[in-house]
Amino acid sequence: MAGVSLGGVLFLAFLLTGSGLGASGGIARLVVQVVKVVAPSTVDRNPYFAPIGGGFANPLNNHIVWMVAGVLLGGFVSGVISGRSRVEICRGPRVRPAQRLVLAFIGGAFMGWGAAMARGCTSGQALSGGAVLSLGSWVFMMMIFAAGYALAYPFRRFWL
């Protein structure tokens, strides 16, 4: 049922907006907006930032920004309503909280870098790229799973 529902949402996203689902584009646009406020001339000179928010362009004027904001807000509201909203650090019994945060930051940085290199985040590549049978998206997802399996054994001691 979840797969059918997700497929329907993806179909509607393509139908209504002309593009699929993903988060990295919205986050990139938010970063460009912050840079535009702090150092506006940097946006115009940067080849990655300029097409998104150079000149008088508003980087937040895109549906993907508001989709990401809605997902974050909806998830938070759902957690509050169901009583599952609390601050915690999920970790294995042999990992200190600071160590978990450092490892999460390093992993997140690698995923962010990989998303930029792959021209899309994991959700965008898997859902949108996979749905339109993009070879690059399928290879990206195979590599995500391969990396996960390759790293699961050496990192298992952190979780067991």
C-alpha positions in Angstrom: 0.0 0.0 0.0 2.8 2.4 0.9 4.5 1.7 -2.5 1.3 2.4 -4.4 0.8 5.6 -2.4 4.3 6.8 -3.0 4.0 6.1 -6.7 0.8 8.1 -6.8 2.4 11.1 -5.0 5.4 10.9 -7.4 3.0 10.8 -10.4 1.2 13.8 -9.1 4.5 15.6 -8.5 5.5 15.1 -12.1 2.0 16.0 -13.4 1.6 19.2 -11.3 5.2 20.6 -11.1 7.0 19.0 -14.0 9.6 17.5 -11.7 9.9 14.7 -9.3 10.6 14.5 -5.5 13.9 15.1 -3.7 15.4 17.2 -0.9 18.9 18.3 -1.9 17.6 20.9 -4.4 15.6 22.6 -1.6 18.5 22.5 0.8 20.9 23.9 -1.9 18.4 26.7 -2.5 18.3 27.5 1.2 22.1 27.6 1.4 22.2 30.0 -1.6 19.7 32.2 0.1 21.8 32.3 3.3 24.9 33.1 1.2 23.0 35.8 -0.7 22.2 37.5 2.6 25.7 37.2 4.0 27.8 37.7 0.9 25.6 38.6 -2.1 28.5 39.1 -4.6 29.7 35.5 -3.9 26.4 34.1 -5.3 26.9 36.0 -8.6 30.5 34.8 -9.0 30.0 31.2 -8.0 29.1 28.9 -11.0 27.0 26.6 -8.8 25.1 29.3 -6.9 24.6 31.8 -9.8 21.9 29.9 -11.7 20.0 29.3 -8.5 20.0 32.8 -7.0 22.2 35.1 -9.0 21.2 38.7 -9.8 17.6 39.4 -8.7 16.6 35.7 -8.7 15.0 34.5 -5.5 16.4 31.0 -4.6 13.4 30.3 -2.4 10.9 30.8 -5.3 10.7 27.0 -6.1 8.3 24.3 -5.1 11.0 22.0 -3.9 11.9 24.4 -1.1 8.4 24.4 0.2 8.1 20.7 -0.2 11.1 20.2 2.1 9.8 22.7 4.6 6.4 20.9 4.6 8.1 17.5 5.1 10.1 18.8 8.1 7.1 20.6 9.6 4.7 17.7 9.0 7.2 15.2 10.6 7.6 17.4 13.6 3.9 18.0 14.1 3.2 14.2 13.7 5.9 13.5 16.4 4.3 16.0 18.8 0.8 14.8 18.2 1.8 11.1 18.8 4.0 11.9 21.8 7.2 10.7 20.1 8.9 14.1 19.9 12.0 14.3 22.1 15.7 15.1 21.9 17.8 12.0 21.9 20.9 10.5 20.4 20.4 7.0 19.0 23.5 5.0 19.5 24.9 1.6 20.2 25.9 0.6 23.8 29.7 1.0 23.2 29.5 4.5 21.5 29.7 7.7 23.4 27.2 10.5 22.4 30.0 12.7 21.1 31.4 9.9 19.0 28.0 9.2 17.5 27.5 12.9 16.6 31.0 13.0 15.0 30.3 9.9 13.0 26.8 11.1 12.0 28.4 14.4 10.8 31.1 12.7 8.8 28.5 10.3 7.2 26.2 13.2 6.4 29.0 15.2 4.9 29.9 12.3 2.6 26.2 11.9 1.6 25.9 15.6 0.9 29.0 15.6 -1.2 27.8 12.5 -3.0 24.5 14.1 -3.7 26.2 17.1 -5.2 28.4 14.9 -7.4 25.4 12.7 -8.4 23.3 15.8 -9.1 20.6 14.7 -6.7 20.0 13.3 -3.2 19.2 9.7 -2.4 15.5 10.2 -2.4 15.5 12.2 -5.7 17.8 9.7 -7.4 15.9 6.7 -6.2 12.3 8.0 -6.6 12.4 10.5 -9.4 15.4 9.2 -11.4 14.5 5.6 -10.9 10.9 6.3 -12.0 12.1 7.7 -15.3 14.6 4.8 -15.7 17.7 7.1 -15.5 20.8 4.8 -15.7 22.7 7.2 -13.5 20.1 7.0 -10.8 20.1 3.2 -10.9 23.9 3.1 -10.7 23.9 5.6 -7.8 21.4 3.5 -5.8 23.3 0.3 -6.5 26.4 2.0 -5.2 24.6 3.3 -2.1 23.5 -0.3 -1.3 27.0 -1.7 -2.1 28.6 0.9 0.2 26.1 0.1 3.0 26.8 -3.6 2.8 30.6 -3.0 2.6 30.6 -0.8 5.7 28.1 -2.7 7.7 30.5 -5.4 8.9 33.4 -3.1 10.0 31.1 -0.7 11.7 28.9 -3.3 13.4 30.8 -3.0 16.7 29.4 0.5 17.2 25.9 -0.9 17.3 26.1 -4.3 18.9 
